[in-house]
């Protein structure tokens, strides 16, 4: 019974969902890319700091 209810919920979500526009996709891509670069930069700085300390 629970499986049937879950499948019905998935079906409802798929009906409502739509593909992002080109502008939405590009904005999401830019924000995600900046986040990855920022996290990488923080990791790189931490690595440099530890190398200098040791």
ABEGO torsion letter per residue (X at the ends): XAAAAAAAAAAAAAAABBBBBAAAAAAAAAAAAAAAAAAAAAAAAAAAAAAAAX
